[in-house]
């Protein structure tokens, strides 16, 4: 099958790929003013909170994969906050809940993105706090153009905001539902970040000292105090249909900080692929590779019926294991070594037949017996699902990749705290995230709710070495779909030889077979969504195998971004055209 080979962007100074062009522009400005990849990613990350408020915010979370040229190390930044001390299964069941609602005040974990960005800046950046915050502050104060998705999102929650969440209505509906192209301002957020900057500069003169003051102002100062007060006094309607009060406190924020961890890795072809641990869904990417290594992929034509069938069936098996086994490894034993072993991959690959499976089939790594929670019957008809991912739309979350002339590389996937998550905290200009909805209220499951525990998030940035050299940073928005879209991208690039842009542009597809990570946890056994560019004969062949095929738009699935560094210092980047706002830049 022939695919177009649009050129990727090439340079030697620095490259950025992000899900919003203003974030890419901010990051390039930082690079051109002497900053490194980490300075640029942090500045771009804060900009993403302002320009894509329906996809992430200051109350959200952040994982990142990065390579430091100075230390020659690949690391994982985990800025996924844990569950509050008051978040117990007993408390939630006492409210009559079987699932944690996907909106409102019961689902926030400790907001992690602010500490994560500043930890990265402190340890690996070179610029000062002002240098990475000034664009976000300026854009929040002056306003940004309203994207179609922002207008659609606010329109969808208009009634909820006006009738139940008045603080959100005051911020996002001050002039009615914003029109596409109008200017949208968030002056309270500008003041929040402006105050952090002012007080940090007044308290300290050194770069690192200012960063530490800023972290304290958020997690132990006026930001934490505002969060504590708002949660304590606010009882609101959430996706359960009930009015509930939250449990997050200032003490939860004060007792938490972002961490740096070793990556989980897998060898595939000439690549060493690196991912976050099982507190994320990220190892499912590696499991798919481990299964496909034994599934005859080398015999399959890119984009063919057998190719899509084989990848979809491998995804079903890997994601079934995600459902049964993945959880915070600091709290439970996760058999990740067995799940990623060649022997287990071969065992799972033998389950792939010529027909589509309609079962959810977790395996037994190391002889362990898998356990799957029972989805409440009422959940199938309840709630709004994941606020920012609809089955026939492009996805949720944000992403940014940066490589610089010094050899530093980073892939970051900020998310959570989107404007429709929970009511706006009026004095701060942002809301809290709802990541705790990914926990189960079932003590028998590894990913059951417990104080301090990290929910098994969907966020999944990626990094890869090629022939032992740091090579590729990549990722995408998209909830449960992230590790399907990026897998197809990596296979098209590495196994089939397409350049970064062409690999991103290849017709995309995804399985909806397994339960969603988001309330109300719906699954669609056998369903595969494909872009309209997938040929009709391929679609017909997949249907004949038993797949339920849903055809979406020609350019509808995913927002993959990627940035790479060749051994000779050539830098490359590419971004998906699908949302008409992702952008790659460099020189």
QUIGI-V384614 format. One record per residue. N is the residue number from 1. RES is the residue in three letters. PHI is phi in degrees with one decimal (NA if undefined). OMEGA is omega as a letter, one per 40 degrees, with the letter a starting at -180 (NA if undefined). Layout:
((N,RES,PHI,OMEGA) (N,RES,PHI,OMEGA))
This chain:
((1,UNK,NA,a) (2,UNK,-88.9,i) (3,UNK,-124.9,i) (4,UNK,-65.2,a) (5,UNK,-124.5,i) (6,UNK,-58.2,a) (7,UNK,-68.6,i) (8,UNK,-84.1,a) (9,UNK,-83.2,a) (10,UNK,-129.1,i) (11,UNK,-161.1,i) (12,UNK,-134.1,a) (13,UNK,-91.4,i) (14,UNK,-176.0,a) (15,UNK,-136.8,i) (16,UNK,-134.0,i) (17,UNK,-134.6,a) (18,UNK,-146.3,a) (19,UNK,-80.0,i) (20,UNK,-142.8,a) (21,UNK,-64.7,i) (22,UNK,-69.8,i) (23,UNK,-66.5,i) (24,UNK,-63.1,i) (25,UNK,-64.8,i) (26,UNK,-61.0,a) (27,UNK,-62.8,i) (28,UNK,-66.3,i) (29,UNK,-58.0,a) (30,UNK,-64.2,i) (31,UNK,-61.1,a) (32,UNK,-71.2,i) (33,UNK,-98.1,i) (34,UNK,99.8,i) (35,UNK,-75.5,i) (36,UNK,-100.9,a) (37,UNK,-61.2,a) (38,UNK,-74.7,i) (39,UNK,-55.8,a) (40,UNK,-65.0,a) (41,UNK,-64.7,a) (42,UNK,-64.9,i) (43,UNK,-61.8,i) (44,UNK,-64.4,i) (45,UNK,-65.0,i) (46,UNK,-66.4,i) (47,UNK,-65.1,i) (48,UNK,-58.1,i) (49,UNK,-62.6,a) (50,UNK,-88.8,a) (51,UNK,-87.2,i) (52,UNK,-128.2,a) (53,UNK,-69.2,i) (54,UNK,-83.2,a) (55,UNK,-121.9,i) (56,UNK,-165.7,a) (57,UNK,-167.0,a) (58,UNK,-64.3,i) (59,UNK,-96.4,a) (60,UNK,-97.7,a) (61,UNK,-134.8,a) (62,UNK,-158.9,i) (63,UNK,-109.2,i) (64,UNK,-146.8,i) (65,UNK,-111.9,a) (66,UNK,-148.0,i) (67,UNK,-123.3,i) (68,UNK,-104.6,i) (69,UNK,-66.3,a) (70,UNK,-64.6,a) (71,UNK,-95.1,a) (72,UNK,53.0,a) (73,UNK,-136.2,i) (74,UNK,-100.7,a) (75,UNK,-136.5,i) (76,UNK,-110.5,i) (77,UNK,-92.2,i) (78,UNK,-107.8,i) (79,UNK,-115.0,i) (80,UNK,-98.5,a) (81,UNK,-68.7,i) (82,UNK,-89.2,i) (83,UNK,-70.5,i) (84,UNK,-62.4,i) (85,UNK,-60.8,a) (86,UNK,-86.3,a) (87,UNK,-89.9,i) (88,UNK,-113.8,i) (89,UNK,-61.0,a) (90,UNK,-61.2,a) (91,UNK,-64.2,a) (92,UNK,-70.7,i) (93,UNK,-65.5,i) (94,UNK,-64.1,i) (95,UNK,-87.9,i) (96,UNK,83.0,a) (97,UNK,-97.9,i) (98,UNK,-108.8,i) (99,UNK,-131.0,i) (100,UNK,-77.9,a) (101,UNK,-58.6,a) (102,UNK,-84.7,i) (103,UNK,-137.0,i) (104,UNK,93.0,a) (105,UNK,-98.9,a) (106,UNK,-87.1,a) (107,UNK,-98.1,i) (108,UNK,-68.7,i) (109,UNK,-96.3,i) (110,UNK,-61.6,i) (111,UNK,-64.1,a) (112,UNK,-111.8,a) (113,UNK,-64.2,a) (114,UNK,-61.0,a) (115,UNK,-66.3,i) (116,UNK,-63.1,i) (117,UNK,-61.6,a) (118,UNK,-74.2,i) (119,UNK,-63.1,i) (120,UNK,-62.3,i) (121,UNK,-63.1,a) (122,UNK,-63.0,a) (123,UNK,-84.6,a) (124,UNK,-131.4,i) (125,UNK,-85.3,i) (126,UNK,-126.5,a) (127,UNK,-93.9,a) (128,UNK,-87.7,a) (129,UNK,-56.1,a) (130,UNK,-59.6,a) (131,UNK,-63.8,a) (132,UNK,-98.5,a) (133,UNK,-101.4,a) (134,UNK,-65.0,i) (135,UNK,-66.8,i) (136,UNK,-62.8,i) (137,UNK,-63.7,a) (138,UNK,-63.7,i) (139,UNK,-68.8,i) (140,UNK,-64.1,a) (141,UNK,-76.6,a) (142,UNK,-82.6,i) (143,UNK,106.1,i) (144,UNK,-129.3,i) (145,UNK,-65.0,i) (146,UNK,-77.6,i) (147,UNK,-76.0,i) (148,UNK,-53.6,a) (149,UNK,-65.3,i) (150,UNK,-65.1,i) (151,UNK,-60.5,i) (152,UNK,-64.3,a) (153,UNK,-62.8,a) (154,UNK,-65.9,i) (155,UNK,-62.0,a) (156,UNK,-66.8,a) (157,UNK,-105.5,a) (158,UNK,-56.5,a) (159,UNK,-63.1,i) (160,UNK,-58.8,a) (161,UNK,-62.4,a) (162,UNK,-68.3,a) (163,UNK,-91.0,a) (164,UNK,-126.2,a) (165,UNK,-119.6,a) (166,UNK,-63.1,i) (167,UNK,-68.0,i) (168,UNK,-71.4,i) (169,UNK,-61.5,a) (170,UNK,-62.7,a) (171,UNK,-85.9,a) (172,UNK,-96.0,a) (173,UNK,-123.2,a) (174,UNK,-58.2,i) (175,UNK,-113.9,a) (176,UNK,87.6,i) (177,UNK,-61.1,a) (178,UNK,-65.1,i) (179,UNK,-87.9,i) (180,UNK,-57.8,a) (181,UNK,91.5,i) (182,UNK,-69.1,i) (183,UNK,-93.4,a) (184,UNK,-112.6,a) (185,UNK,-111.0,i) (186,UNK,-135.9,a) (187,UNK,-64.5,i) (188,UNK,-60.2,i) (189,UNK,-67.0,i) (190,UNK,-57.0,i) (191,UNK,-69.5,i) (192,UNK,-60.3,i) (193,UNK,-68.8,i) (194,UNK,-63.1,i) (195,UNK,-67.5,i) (196,UNK,-56.9,a) (197,UNK,-64.6,a) (198,UNK,-60.4,a) (199,UNK,-69.5,i) (200,UNK,-66.6,i) (201,UNK,-70.8,i) (202,UNK,-71.8,a) (203,UNK,-85.1,a) (204,UNK,-150.9,i) (205,UNK,-106.0,a) (206,UNK,-79.0,a) (207,UNK,-59.7,a) (208,UNK,-67.2,i) (209,UNK,-64.3,i) (210,UNK,-63.3,i) (211,UNK,-62.4,i) (212,UNK,-66.6,i) (213,UNK,-62.4,a) (214,UNK,-62.2,i) (215,UNK,-60.2,i) (216,UNK,-66.1,i) (217,UNK,-63.6,i) (218,UNK,-77.0,a) (219,UNK,-92.9,i) (220,UNK,-135.2,a) (221,UNK,-113.2,a) (222,UNK,-65.4,i) (223,UNK,-67.7,i) (224,UNK,-60.5,i) (225,UNK,-64.2,i) (226,UNK,-66.4,i) (227,UNK,-63.2,a) (228,UNK,-57.7,a) (229,UNK,-65.1,a) (230,UNK,-65.3,a) (231,UNK,-63.4,a) (232,UNK,-64.6,a) (233,UNK,-102.7,a) (234,UNK,-110.7,i) (235,UNK,-121.5,a) (236,UNK,-134.6,i) (237,UNK,-68.6,i) (238,UNK,-125.9,a) (239,UNK,-68.0,i) (240,UNK,-75.6,a) (241,UNK,86.7,i) (242,UNK,-109.3,i) (243,UNK,-94.3,a) (244,UNK,-131.4,i) (245,UNK,-105.5,a) (246,UNK,-82.2,a) (247,UNK,-124.6,i) (248,UNK,-69.1,a) (249,UNK,-129.2,i) (250,UNK,-60.8,i) (251,UNK,-64.0,i) (252,UNK,-62.3,i) (253,UNK,-66.7,a) (254,UNK,-64.7,a) (255,UNK,-92.8,a) (256,UNK,-125.3,i) (257,UNK,-153.4,i) (258,UNK,-66.5,a) (259,UNK,-130.9,i) (260,UNK,-119.0,a) (261,UNK,-132.7,i) (262,UNK,-76.9,i) (263,UNK,-76.9,i) (264,UNK,-92.9,a) (265,UNK,-130.0,i) (266,UNK,-149.9,i) (267,UNK,-87.2,i) (268,UNK,-148.0,a) (269,UNK,52.9,i) (270,UNK,-89.6,a) (271,UNK,-103.7,i) (272,UNK,-112.1,a) (273,UNK,-94.3,a) (274,UNK,-117.4,a) (275,UNK,-141.3,i) (276,UNK,-63.3,a) (277,UNK,-81.1,a) (278,UNK,-78.6,i) (279,UNK,-73.5,i) (280,UNK,-115.8,i) (281,UNK,-77.4,a) (282,UNK,-51.4,i) (283,UNK,-61.0,i) (284,UNK,-64.8,i) (285,UNK,-60.7,a) (286,UNK,-67.9,i) (287,UNK,-61.6,i) (288,UNK,-61.4,i) (289,UNK,-61.9,a) (290,UNK,-65.0,i) (291,UNK,-71.7,a) (292,UNK,-66.2,i) (293,UNK,-61.6,a) (294,UNK,-117.1,a) (295,UNK,-111.5,i) (296,UNK,70.6,a) (297,UNK,-61.3,a) (298,UNK,-64.1,a) (299,UNK,-92.2,a) (300,UNK,-102.0,i) (301,UNK,-80.3,i) (302,UNK,-55.0,i) (303,UNK,82.2,a) (304,UNK,-77.2,i) (305,UNK,-58.5,a) (306,UNK,-65.4,i) (307,UNK,-61.7,a) (308,UNK,-64.7,i) (309,UNK,-58.5,a) (310,UNK,-64.1,a) (311,UNK,-67.5,i) (312,UNK,-62.2,a) (313,UNK,-67.2,i) (314,UNK,-65.0,i) (315,UNK,-61.6,i) (316,UNK,-56.9,a) (317,UNK,-70.3,a) (318,UNK,-66.3,a) (319,UNK,-71.2,i) (320,UNK,-62.4,i) (321,UNK,-67.2,i) (322,UNK,-55.2,a) (323,UNK,-63.9,a) (324,UNK,-88.7,a) (325,UNK,-119.7,a) (326,UNK,-75.6,i) (327,UNK,-173.2,i) (328,UNK,-65.2,a) (329,UNK,-70.6,i) (330,UNK,-77.1,a) (331,UNK,-115.1,a) (332,UNK,-139.4,i) (333,UNK,-83.3,i) (334,UNK,-109.6,a) (335,UNK,-78.1,a) (336,UNK,-69.3,i) (337,UNK,-59.3,i) (338,UNK,-68.3,a) (339,UNK,-61.3,a) (340,UNK,-100.2,a) (341,UNK,-73.3,i) (342,UNK,-58.7,a) (343,UNK,-64.6,i) (344,UNK,-69.6,i) (345,UNK,-59.7,i) (346,UNK,-66.0,i) (347,UNK,-60.6,a) (348,UNK,-69.9,a) (349,UNK,-61.5,a) (350,UNK,-67.5,i) (351,UNK,-81.4,i) (352,UNK,-76.7,i) (353,UNK,-112.6,i) (354,UNK,-77.3,a) (355,UNK,-108.7,i) (356,UNK,-71.0,i) (357,UNK,-81.2,i) (358,UNK,-110.0,a) (359,UNK,-104.7,i) (360,UNK,-99.8,a) (361,UNK,-120.9,i) (362,UNK,-68.2,a) (363,UNK,-95.9,a) (364,UNK,-123.8,a) (365,UNK,-61.5,a) (366,UNK,64.2,i) (367,UNK,80.3,i) (368,UNK,-74.8,a) (369,UNK,-93.3,a) (370,UNK,-73.5,i) (371,UNK,-134.3,i) (372,UNK,-116.7,i) (373,UNK,-64.6,i) (374,UNK,-86.4,i) (375,UNK,-76.5,i) (376,UNK,-55.5,a) (377,UNK,-60.2,a) (378,UNK,-71.5,a) (379,UNK,-66.3,a) (380,UNK,-62.3,a) (381,UNK,-114.6,a) (382,UNK,-100.5,i) (383,UNK,69.7,a) (384,UNK,-103.8,a) (385,UNK,69.8,i) (386,UNK,-63.9,a) (387,UNK,-59.1,a) (388,UNK,-118.0,i) (389,UNK,-131.6,i) (390,UNK,-112.2,a) (391,UNK,-52.8,a) (392,UNK,-111.0,i) (393,UNK,-125.5,a) (394,UNK,-83.1,i) (395,UNK,132.7,a) (396,UNK,-118.2,i) (397,UNK,76.4,i) (398,UNK,-133.0,i) (399,UNK,-154.1,i) (400,UNK,-147.2,i) (401,UNK,-121.6,i) (402,UNK,-139.4,i) (403,UNK,-126.7,a) (404,UNK,-124.3,a) (405,UNK,-69.2,i) (406,UNK,-84.2,a) (407,UNK,102.2,i) (408,UNK,-77.1,a) (409,UNK,-145.0,i) (410,UNK,-150.7,i) (411,UNK,-124.4,a) (412,UNK,-132.1,a) (413,UNK,-127.8,i) (414,UNK,-71.7,a) (415,UNK,-160.3,i) (416,UNK,74.9,a) (417,UNK,66.8,i) (418,UNK,-64.8,a) (419,UNK,-58.8,a) (420,UNK,-98.0,a) (421,UNK,-70.3,a) (422,UNK,-155.1,a) (423,UNK,-62.3,i) (424,UNK,-63.7,i) (425,UNK,-82.2,a) (426,UNK,-60.8,a) (427,UNK,-77.1,a) (428,UNK,-107.0,a) (429,UNK,81.4,i) (430,UNK,-149.6,a) (431,UNK,-116.3,i) (432,UNK,-89.5,i) (433,UNK,-80.6,a) (434,UNK,-134.7,a) (435,UNK,-67.2,a) (436,UNK,-64.9,i) (437,UNK,-61.1,a) (438,UNK,-82.8,i) (439,UNK,-74.4,i) (440,UNK,-100.4,i) (441,UNK,-94.7,a) (442,UNK,-145.6,a) (443,UNK,-61.2,a) (444,UNK,-77.0,a) (445,UNK,-91.5,i) (446,UNK,-57.8,a) (447,UNK,-95.2,i) (448,UNK,-84.8,a) (449,UNK,-63.9,i) (450,UNK,-159.4,i) (451,UNK,-56.4,i) (452,UNK,82.1,a) (453,UNK,-79.0,i) (454,UNK,-83.7,i) (455,UNK,-69.5,i) (456,UNK,-75.8,a) (457,UNK,-75.2,i) (458,UNK,-93.3,a) (459,UNK,-68.6,a) (460,UNK,-153.3,i) (461,UNK,-67.3,a) (462,UNK,-135.1,i) (463,UNK,-143.8,a) (464,UNK,-141.7,i) (465,UNK,-92.1,i) (466,UNK,-125.8,a) (467,UNK,53.7,i) (468,UNK,82.6,a) (469,UNK,-104.9,i) (470,UNK,-59.7,a) (471,UNK,-128.8,a) (472,UNK,-138.7,i) (473,UNK,-113.7,a) (474,UNK,-157.1,i) (475,UNK,173.7,a) (476,UNK,-160.6,i) (477,UNK,-69.4,i) (478,UNK,132.1,i) (479,UNK,54.2,a) (480,UNK,-63.4,a) (481,UNK,-83.4,a) (482,UNK,-53.7,a) (483,UNK,-84.4,i) (484,UNK,-93.7,a) (485,UNK,-65.0,a) (486,UNK,-71.5,i) (487,UNK,-63.1,i) (488,UNK,-60.5,i) (489,UNK,-60.8,a) (490,UNK,-64.9,i) (491,UNK,-62.9,a) (492,UNK,-62.6,a) (493,UNK,-79.0,a) (494,UNK,-82.4,a) (495,UNK,-82.0,a) (496,UNK,-109.5,i) (497,UNK,81.3,i) (498,UNK,-73.7,i) (499,UNK,-69.1,a) (500,UNK,-56.3,a) (501,UNK,-67.7,i) (502,UNK,-64.6,i) (503,UNK,-65.2,i) (504,UNK,-66.4,a) (505,UNK,-77.0,a) (506,UNK,-57.1,a) (507,UNK,-52.2,a) (508,UNK,-101.6,i) (509,UNK,-153.7,a) (510,UNK,-159.4,i) (511,UNK,-93.3,i) (512,UNK,-114.1,a) (513,UNK,-68.4,a) (514,UNK,-97.5,a) (515,UNK,-62.1,i) (516,UNK,-65.4,i) (517,UNK,-76.7,a) (518,UNK,-110.5,i) (519,UNK,-51.8,e) (520,UNK,-97.3,i) (521,UNK,67.9,a) (522,UNK,-69.7,i) (523,UNK,-128.7,i) (524,UNK,-129.8,a) (525,UNK,-52.6,i) (526,UNK,83.2,a) (527,UNK,-79.4,i) (528,UNK,-129.0,i) (529,UNK,-99.7,i) (530,UNK,-126.7,i) (531,UNK,-71.7,a) (532,UNK,-62.8,i) (533,UNK,-77.5,i) (534,UNK,-64.5,a) (535,UNK,-58.5,a) (536,UNK,-60.8,a) (537,UNK,-69.0,i) (538,UNK,-67.8,i) (539,UNK,-60.1,a) (540,UNK,-61.9,i) (541,UNK,-65.5,i) (542,UNK,-66.0,i) (543,UNK,-63.1,i) (544,UNK,-65.1,i) (545,UNK,-81.6,i) (546,UNK,105.3,i) (547,UNK,-76.5,i) (548,UNK,-87.7,a) (549,UNK,-96.4,i) (550,UNK,-114.6,a) (551,UNK,-95.8,i) (552,UNK,-100.9,i) (553,UNK,-64.0,a) (554,UNK,-63.2,a) (555,UNK,-131.0,a) (556,UNK,-122.8,a) (557,UNK,-113.2,i) (558,UNK,95.8,i) (559,UNK,-141.3,a) (560,UNK,-65.0,i) (561,UNK,-123.4,a) (562,UNK,-155.3,i) (563,UNK,-142.7,a) (564,UNK,-135.6,i) (565,UNK,-132.4,i) (566,UNK,-82.5,i) (567,UNK,-57.6,i) (568,UNK,-85.1,i) (569,UNK,95.1,i) (570,UNK,-66.5,a) (571,UNK,-108.9,a) (572,UNK,-135.2,i) (573,UNK,-153.8,i) (574,UNK,-157.2,i) (575,UNK,-143.6,a) (576,UNK,-66.9,i) (577,UNK,-83.6,a) (578,UNK,-66.8,a) (579,UNK,-97.8,i) (580,UNK,57.8,i) (581,UNK,-147.2,i) (582,UNK,-67.1,a) (583,UNK,-155.4,i) (584,UNK,-110.0,a) (585,UNK,-143.4,i) (586,UNK,172.0,i) (587,UNK,-161.1,NA))
